[in-house]
C-alpha cells in the first residue's frame, strides 16, 4: 500500500496538550477524516483483508526539539481510527505502531505505512 502522508497532529491531540474538550473533539474529527480519505485513496477499489494490522509510522517533527515516544504514539489515535474505518476493521486488531522519528519538516509530517 502507498504510504499515507498526514499532517502533524494538532497540539490538543497530544496527552500534554491543553485545550477545551470541544476543540479537541473538532481536531480529532478532522484528523480521523484525513486518515480515512488518505487510506481510501491509497487502497483504491481493492478490499484488503486483515487479521492483524501492522503499521509503521515515521514522525517528522516541526523542529529539532525532541519528542517523547509515548506522547507521539498517543497523538496518533485519531489516525488509527480513520484508517480502521477506511479498511472496515475494528481498531483493536492494530498492533502497536513501529514508531521512528525522521528529520524535521516545516509544519511537521506523519508518514504511515500499512504492512
Secondary structure, DSSP 4 states (H G I P E B T S, - for coil): -PPEEEEPPPGGGSTT----HHHHHHHHHHHHHHHHHHHHHHHTT-----SSB-EEEEEE-SSSS---HHHHHHHTHHHHHHHHHHHTS-GGGBPPPEEEE----TT-EEEEEE-
